[in-house]
């Protein structure tokens, strides 16, 4: 199997509802998101996908939707107040925003949407919250 990989860095805030320690508070990370793509066959040039297309489809999606925003779970009790004071800065998601669930959402929802019609699959995504801590979702 041959894969093509590219990473992208974003800055984003979040909090983990119910976390037993300090991650229950509003805070942020300089995330590094690693995308791993596959195809059934290489293209005429011998590539899985042009790296620029990963940038155009996946990295730019991150820029437009998540970079410099606050990711907040739709069930978070702080959501109504945050919507009142900063609604345009929020990225409301249907999951508690752990690194694991962010990676899962990228692989199962964002990847298929962004790569539709290309014949390319986002088969893995690693979300680095810090240089020491990451989570990966693989198909």
VOGU-3710 file (C-alpha; in Angstrom, 3 decimals, decimal comma):
1> xxxxxxxxxx> 0,000/0,000/0,000  1,238/3,477/-0,901  0,004/6,554/0,931  0,442/10,287/0,551  0,718/12,319/3,748  0,602/15,998/4,554  0,210/17,919/7,797  -1,272/21,301/8,594  -1,038/23,491/11,684  -3,942/25,406/13,198
11> xxxxxxxxxx> -4,607/27,199/16,459  -7,910/26,397/18,117  -9,543/26,569/21,522  -11,734/23,938/23,145  -12,684/22,360/26,433  -13,521/18,769/27,331  -16,812/18,606/29,228  -16,549/16,310/32,243  -12,746/16,132/32,177  -11,360/15,330/35,620
21> xxxxxxxxxx> -8,493/17,833/35,401  -7,633/21,187/33,852  -8,853/20,301/30,336  -12,386/20,986/31,594  -11,504/24,703/31,360  -11,515/26,757/28,184  -8,021/26,574/26,684  -6,297/26,225/23,344  -3,678/24,321/21,400  -1,461/24,748/18,401
31> xxxxxxxxxx> -2,728/21,617/16,690  -0,846/19,726/14,014  -3,193/17,645/11,874  -1,647/14,826/9,802  -3,667/13,580/6,830  -2,942/10,173/5,246  -4,569/9,528/1,867  -4,889/6,400/-0,270  -6,151/5,564/-3,754  -6,939/2,278/-5,456
41> xxxxxxxxxx> -4,226/3,015/-8,009  -1,594/5,623/-8,655  -2,380/8,378/-11,157  -0,671/8,737/-14,542  2,259/10,526/-12,884  2,702/7,786/-10,277  1,083/9,622/-7,351  -1,651/8,797/-4,875  -2,688/12,453/-4,947  -0,939/15,723/-5,616
51> xxxxxxxxxx> 0,126/17,210/-2,268  -1,371/20,512/-3,401  -4,776/18,856/-3,653  -4,510/17,684/-0,029  -3,797/21,310/0,813  -6,659/22,641/-1,313  -9,242/20,141/-0,071  -8,305/19,299/3,530  -5,876/21,902/4,869  -7,938/24,787/3,549
61> xxxxxxxxxx> -11,052/23,244/5,100  -9,284/23,419/8,468  -8,364/27,060/7,826  -11,913/28,026/6,904  -13,777/26,095/9,590  -11,547/25,553/12,641  -8,466/27,774/12,674  -8,591/30,514/15,337  -12,006/29,355/16,540  -13,337/27,806/19,718
71> xxxxxxxxxx> -14,547/24,233/19,196  -17,483/23,583/21,504  -19,711/20,522/21,916  -23,366/21,145/21,117  -24,224/19,676/24,552  -21,777/21,893/26,486  -23,619/23,838/29,212  -21,456/26,893/28,395  -22,706/26,987/24,793  -25,670/29,377/25,271
81> xxxxxxxxxx> -23,516/31,996/26,975  -20,687/31,594/24,472  -23,168/31,977/21,609  -24,425/35,181/23,218  -20,983/36,774/23,447  -18,964/35,240/20,576  -21,155/33,258/18,181  -19,039/33,939/15,080  -15,955/32,569/16,840  -17,488/29,186/17,644
91> xxxxxxxxxx> -17,243/25,871/15,872  -20,131/23,851/17,299  -19,638/20,092/16,926  -21,756/17,014/17,747  -19,048/15,485/19,958  -17,071/16,335/23,087  -13,892/17,744/21,443  -11,185/15,356/22,545  -8,258/14,771/20,179  -9,627/11,279/19,552
101> xxxxxxxxxx> -13,043/12,511/18,488  -11,584/15,328/16,410  -9,501/12,750/14,482  -12,536/10,486/14,092  -14,666/13,354/12,758  -11,995/14,282/10,228  -11,705/10,714/8,915  -15,397/9,801/8,860  -17,082/13,125/8,017  -14,718/15,814/6,721
111> xxxxxxxxxx> -12,485/13,592/4,573  -15,324/11,998/2,597  -16,949/15,416/2,036  -13,758/17,173/0,965  -12,447/14,345/-1,229  -15,763/13,406/-2,871  -15,335/12,665/-6,559  -11,540/12,393/-6,449  -11,216/8,625/-5,950  -9,025/9,396/-2,927
121> xxxxxxxxxx> -9,748/8,291/0,658  -8,588/9,891/3,863  -7,655/6,671/5,636  -5,925/8,062/8,700  -5,666/11,278/10,619  -3,424/12,087/13,574  -4,246/15,067/15,748  -1,296/16,391/17,746  -2,548/18,539/20,619  0,985/19,087/21,834
131> xxxxxxxxx> 4,417/17,780/20,807  3,927/14,952/23,327  0,226/14,094/22,979  -1,693/12,897/19,945  -4,611/10,724/18,872  -5,071/8,832/15,610  -8,127/7,507/13,797  -7,700/4,969/10,998  -10,339/3,481/8,713
//
